[in-house]
């Protein structure tokens, strides 16, 4: 059970770091990040910058579940579901940003599998 919890923690923290690598620069230079990932620069940058700010805040909400997925069960499940919501959002609405969809898919699948294994091990213990 400890290995699954450590794996879940590592993957959530790695996902937070990945989010921050995109979001922190996007708060201050949104067009640079948008063009880096294949989008077109926008005239009004406040909304992409604000979306990046919200991603930073969302990532902070993942931290309690990363450090104690037993106590923060609901947050752990929501962290996984949020990744899959990102996959749906970028796949259906903004497919030109496939990098974000693939990143959320990777973290959603790995975190989801580890969380399921953790729950299964918890029930048998």
Secondary structure, DSSP 8 states (H G I E B T S, - for coil): -HHHHHHHHHHHHHHHHHHHHHHHHHHH-HHHHHHHTT----S--HHHHHHHHHHHHHHHHHHHHHH-TTTTHHHHHHHHHHHHHHHHHHHHT-GGGHHHHHHHHHHHHHHHHHHHHHHHHHHH-
